[in-house]
């Protein structure tokens, strides 16, 4: 096996691992956001909008990174395909 293939396999494994970790973090953030945006709370002034904004920004950056990783994984898998 040539060196390039070995490097690509390593990159693929690393990208898949990072994708899995980020996907798990995103799922946790979604659960947190749902709890912060309690639809049964009648007093909207009690919503912690600052917390929601921070968590939403983090979720947005994770989703952006997941999209980049998915593209990279697809390209690497096509190389080995």
N, C-alpha and C positions, 0 to 999 in steps of 0.2 A: 504494500500500500504506500502510495507516495505521501510526502509530507503535507502537501496541500489538502488532500482528503482528510488526513488526521486532524489538521487544524480546523477544517470546516465541521468535522464531527464534533470537535470540542466546542466550537462556537454554537452549534445547534443544541447540544446538551445544556450549555450555559443559558442560552436564550429561552429554552423550554423551562428550565428551573426558575429563572427570573420571572417568566410569564406566570407560572403557577403561583409564585409568592405574591406577585402584584395582584393577581386575580383574587386570591384569598383576602388580601388587604382591602380590595375594592368591595368585596362582598360584606366584609365587616363594616366598612364605612356606610354602605347602603342601609344596613340594619340600624346603625347608629343614627343616620339621618331620619329614618322612619320614626325612631323613638323621639327624636327632637321635634319632628313635625307631627306631633300627636294630633290626629284629626278629631279627637274627642275633646280636646281642650277648647273650652268655650271662650276663654279670655285670651285673645291673641296677643295681648301685651306681655304675657308670660313666656312667649316664645323667645328662646335664647338665639337671636339672629346672628350674633357674633360667632358663636360656636358653629352654627349652621354654615356660615360663610367660609370659615376656615376649613371645615370638613369637606364642603363642596369644592373648594379650590383644590384640595388634595386629591379628591376623587377625579376632578377634571384632569389633573396632571397624570394620574395613574392611567386613566383611559387613553390619553394621548400616547403614553409610553407603551401601553398594551397594543395599540394599533401599530406602532412602529415595530414592536417585537413580533407581532403576528406576520407582518410583511416579511421581516427577516427570516422567520421560521419557514414560511411558505417558499421563499426563494432557495433556502438551503435544502429543504426537502425535495424541491424540484431538481436541484443539482444531483441529489442521490437517487432520485426517482427512476 
